[in-house]
Amino acid sequence: MFDYDQERLKAIAADVVDRSKRIGATASAVDVSESSGLAVNVRRGSVETIEQTRDKSIGVTVYVGQRRGHASSSDYSPRALQETVAAAFEIARHTSEDPCAGLPEAELLATEMPDLDLFHPWDVSVDEAISIAKRVEHAALSTSPMIRNSDGASVGVSHGHFVSANSLGFVGGYPFSRHSLSCSPIAQRGDEMQRDDWYSSAPSAARLADPETLGRYAAERALARLGARRLSTRRVPVLFEAPLACGLLGSFVQAASGGALYRHASFLLDTLGQRIFSPHVDIVEDPHVPAEIGSAPFDSEGVRTSRRTVVSAGTLQGYFLSTYSGRKLGMATTGNAGGSHNLTLSSRLTRQLDDLPAMLRRLGNGFLVTELMGQGVNYVTGDYSRGASGFWVENGRIAFPVEEVTLAGNMKDMFHHIVAVGSDVVQRGTKRCGSVLIEQMALAGA
């Protein structure tokens, strides 16, 4: 599966750190990685694409005082390693000094490497992957005669491993995997066509959705959109379906990230200790959950990770900071160089029975949004405006599908006015959340 084992990657990393020191760098860091993958896509029962990948890379960062240089290569030969180190060193020599540049403090680096069960090889052949993709698409096409077409079904298999090291003595790395199934059927009635999709992703193939179940569910979503209407402009309660609620959580992360904060490009600047969500909302980050995509014993700088409460009872307890962004803000890193880890948004009011039908009853008369289009989020002001489609809900029941409307509001108000969070939790990437009900937003239509 891999051409190099972990010990060989560690040896390469140690060699690069040593070369950096010999060439005159005052500090250095290196990342060495290798990956392999398979991606198969079928459409209408025929194979459209088969992609098999094998990649390796090395990234070297050197510091000359507080000057930083970075270079990368895909060649592990001794000559290429020396050239890569030399290139990073030359860049560092000619850049301006930055008082915030440098490695993390040594005491913050990870020293324990728990096995988080992140590597689950999927020994699936190309023919087997094609067969699975065909099963997914066949199930979708067989759901109804109105499923007339398909944008395809796919199977993705990805394996990788890496080693990170720096001149402070840190060395760490591990193998990981991520596999996926997806399907995008098209429903047609008369001249009207509607498309929807669904996917499943996990480190282990055993945790992926059943292929036939996934295909049928994707088809049912497309069928439900037939007969979509537009709505007149109004202000209404809005229920974000769970996958889109994970997107809202992602927007929060972006606004609370160090890069946006030190550039004064976030509406959450200077909000630590302030209530920014409804008082029943909590957000927890837990990097050490076994066998989850967002788990990691250390961040991309080698800083140890730990479980923490980011939002407690609606109050912001912490940002997402790397060493550099933390220094720019006069704060310590939070171990989030490279992003967030296993974030869960929850409500202290949520009950086990608060599934989607229960959340629709809470919605009453309003808009269930199931798809968003465009990038209409201004992180400086928090203004939010995106194209949307979904369903109009009356008396807690879906009345008819809706398309070509725009949802508008401000994220500060949206966060403050979260009425409820459902128990219909899904995971999208490193985010977990149930459906989210917001008290009121502007809906612009016909």
N, C-alpha and C positions, 0 to 999 in steps of 0.2 A: 504493500500500500504506500509506504514511504521509502525513499531512497536513503534517507539518513535517519538514525535513531536519535533519541534525546541526548545521549552522551556525545555524539558527534556534533550536534548543534551547540552544546555547551562548550565543546572544545573550540569551535569556530568563534563563538562569542568571546571566549577568553583570549583568543589570539588577536581579535580586533581591538579589545580593550588594551592589550599589551602593546600593539602597534601604535595605537593612539598616544599612549604615554611616551613611547620612544621617539615619536615624531615631534613632541613638544606640547601636546594638549595638556591642559591643567585638569581636565575632567572629561569623561566620555560615557556614552551609553550606546547600546547596540540591541537591535531586535533581529533575530534570525528565524525565518519561518518557511514552512513547506506545506503545500496543500494539494489535494487531488479532488476531482469532482466529476459527476455525470449528470447531464441534463437532457431529458427526452421530452419532446412535445409531439403529440398526435392531434390531427384534426380530421374529423369525419372518417375516422377509422384508419387513416393513413399516416405514416410517419412523416412529420414535417422537418424536424431537426433532431440531430443527435450531437451533443457536444461532450467531449471528454477533455478534461483539463488537468495539467500537472504544472504547478508553479512553485517557484522558490524565490525568496528575496532576502536581502539584508539591508537594513537601514542603520546608518552610523551618524550619531550626533557628537560633535566634539566642542569643547569650550576652551577658548584661550582667554583666561581671565573671565570677563563677563561678555565676551564676544562668542556668538554661537554659529556653527556651521553644520549643515546636514547634507549627506549624500547617500545614494542607494544603488544597489546593483542586484542582478539576478545570477551572478557568477560567484561561486564559492572558491575559485582557485586562489592560491596564495598571491599571485600577481594582481588579480582583480581586487582582492581584499586590501592590498597595499594601496592600489590606485584609488579605491573608494575612501579609505582613511585620509589619503593625501588631499583628495578633492574636498572633503568636509573641512579639513584643516585650513586649506587655502581660503575657503569661503569665510570661515571664522576670522581669519587674520584681517580680512578686508571689510567686515561688517562693523557697525557702530556698537559701542558698549551699551548694554542694557542692564541696569541695576537689578532687574528682576530675573535675569537669566541664570540658569544653573540647575544642578541636580537637586532633588529633594533633600531635606535634612536626613542624615543617616539613621536617626532614631525612628523615623517614620517608615522605613523600608520593611517589607515583609520578611520575617525570619522563619515562620511556620508555613508549610505548604500542604494544607489538608486536601485529601482526594475528594473532589466534589462530583465525581462520577459524570464527567462531561463528555466522555468518549465512548460512543456506541457505534462501532463499524457496521455498515449495512453492506453485506457482500451480495449485492444484487447485480446480475449480468445485464447487458444491454437488452437482450431479448426479454428478460423478466421485467425490466423497467417498462419496456414498450407494452407488454401485456397488462401491467397494472394501469398504465395511462389509458389504454383502450377500455379497460373495465370501468374506469371512472367516467369516461366520455359516453360509453354505451349506456350506463345507468342513467345518465342525464338525458340522452336522446330517447330513451325508452319510457321516461316518466310521463310523457304526454305527446299526442300527435302535433301539438302546437310548439313543441321544441323542434324547430325546423333546421336549425343550424348550430354551429359551435365555433367559438374562437380557439377551441382546443382544450386539451387536458395535458398536464405535465407532471413529471416526476423529477425531483431534484435530490441528488446525493452529494454531500460535501464532507470531507475529512480534512483535518489540518492539525499541525502542531507547531510550537514555537518555543524559543528561549529568549528571554530578556536578561540583560546584564549591564552593570555599570561599574565605574572605577571606584565606587565606595564599597565594593565587595558583594553587591546584590547579584544573585543568579536565580532565576526561576522560570519555569515553563511547564507546559502540559499539552496533551493532545485533546482535541475537541471534535465534535461532529454536529451537523445540522442537516436534516432531511425534510422534504416537503412533498405534498400533493396539492394540485390545484385544478380547477375546472371553470370554464367560462361559456355557458350555454346561451343560446339566443332563442327567445320565444317569438312567435309570429302569429297574428290574427288579422286576416285581411291584409291591409297595407301597413299595419303597425308592427314594428319590431322592438323588442326590449331585450337588453342584455344584463346579466348579473354574473357574479362569480362567488367562489368560496375557496378557501385553502386551509390546509393544516400543516403545521410545522413543529418540529420537535428535535431534540438531540438524538432520540432513539426512534427507529422505525416502528417499534412496537407500540409507541404512543401516538402514531399518526391515525387519523380518522379512517374508518373502514372505507375502501374505495367506492363501493356502491352507494353507501350512505352519503358520502360527500357529493358524489355526482347527482344523486336525486335531490339533495338539499339545494345545491346550486341551481338546478332546474326549477325547483319550486319557487325560489327567489325571483328568477326571471319571469315565470308565469304570473306571479303576484303583481308584477309591474304593468301588465297589459291593461289597457283602459285608463292610463294615467291622465290626469287633468291638471290644469293650472289653477291657482287660487288667487283671489283678490288680495291686495295688500292689507295686512292686519298685524296686530300684536297678539301673540299666542304663547301658551306654555309649549315647551319643546322637549321631547325625549330623544336623546342621542342613543342610538343602538350601541351595544357594548363595544364593538370594534371601533366605532367612531369616538366613543368615550375614551378609549385608549389613546386616540389621536389628541384629544383635549389634554390628557395627561402629558403627552409628548410636547405640546405647546407650552405647558407649565414648565417642563424641564428646560426648554430652550430659553424661556424668559428668566429662569433662575440660574442659568449657567454663567460661569465667570466671564467668558468671552463677551457676552452681551452686556454684562453688568459693568465691567471696567471701561467699556467703550461708551457707556451711558446710552445704550441702545435697548433698554428694557424697562417696561412699566413696573417691574418689581424692584427697581433700584432702591436701596435704603428701606426695605420693608421687613428686615429680620425682626422678629418679636412682635410683628403686627398681624392682625387677623385679616387674611386675604381670601379665605374660603368660609363657607357656612360653618357654624360652630360644631356641627356633628361630623365633619369630614376629617379623616386622617390619611396621611400618605407615608408609607413605610418603605424603606429601602433595605433589602436583605441580600447581600451578595453571596451568602453561603448556603443557599437552598440547594440541596443535591439535585443533579441532573436537570438543571434549568439553563436556558440559553444565556440568561443574564448573570450567571454566577461566575465569580472570579475571586481567588484569594488575594490578588493584588491588581492595581490598575496598570495602565500602560507605562507608568513611570516606575513601577515596582513598589509603590506605596501600598501598605496593607489596607484591605477593605474591612468594613465592619457594619453590622446591622445598626440602623439609626432611624429615628422618626423625623422625617423632613417637615411634615405638617402635623400638628397635634391640636385637636379641637379647633381646626380652622386657622391656627396661628403658625406662621412660617418659622421653623426652627433652624433651617440650614439651607445653604445654597449648594450648587454642584461645582466644585472648584478643583482645578489642577494646581500644581505647585506655582506655575507662572501666574495664572489668573488670581490665585490667592495672594501672592505677593503684590500684585498690582492693586488689590483691594485692601492690603494690610491685614490679611487673614491667613489662616493655615489651610493647606489643601484638605479637601474632604475625601480624597481617594477616588476622585471621579475624572482623572485624566483619561480620556477615551470614552466618556459617557456615563450614564446611570446604570445601576445594576438592580434588576428585579424589583421594580417599583409597583406597589399595590395601592390603589386609591379605594378607600372604603368609607362607609358611613356607620356611625355608632347606632343609627336607627334601623339599619338593615336587618330584616328577619330572613330566615331560611326560605320562607314561602314567597319572598318578593321576587318572583321570576318575571319574565317579560309580560305575560298576561296581567299579573298584579300591577306592574308598573304602568301598563296601559290604563288600568282602572284609576290609578293615581293621576295619570295625565288628564283623564276625563275628556274634554274637548280640546284638541290641540294637534300638534304635528310630530309624528315619529319620523326622524330623519335617518335614512339608511345609506345615503351616499352623499359625499361632498366633492365639489369640483373647485379647482383653482387654488391659489396660494394667498388668499386675501386676509392675511393676518399681519397687522402692523405691530411689531413687538415694542416699538418705542412708546406708542400711545395705548396699546391694547385693543385698538379697533379691530373688529372681526366682521368680515363680509365675504361669504362664499356661496357659490351656486350649490343648490341642494335638490335632492329628490327623496321620496319616502312615501308616507301614507298619512292621510287625514283621519283622525280618530274622533269619533263621536260617542259620548256616553261610555267611554272606556273600551270601545270596540273599533277595529279598523273599518272605515267606511269605504274608502277608495284610494287608489294610488295617486301620487302627486309627482309632477315633474316641472322643470323650468321655473323654479322659484329661487330666491336669494334669502339666506339667513344673515341677519345683521345684528350686531350688538357690540359690547366692549367686554373683553375678557375679565377685567376687574369686576364688572357687574355680574358676569356669568358665573364666576367662581363664588362670589358672595351669595348668589341666589340659587345654589344647588339645593333643590328641595329633597331629593331622595337619590339613593344609589341602589341599583338592583342586585339581586343575588345571582343573576345570569352572567356570571363572570367568564370572560374569555381572556386569552393571552395573545398579544400581538407584539412580537419581538421581546423586548425586556419589560413591557408594561402589562399589568393585569388590572381589569376593571369590569364592573357590571354596567348596565345601562344607566345613564345619568339624566335626571329630570331637572330642567332649569325653569324657574318660575315664569319667565316671560322673555321673548325676543321678538324683534321685528322680522316679519316675513313679507318680502316684496314679491308680488306676482303680476298678474295681468292688470 
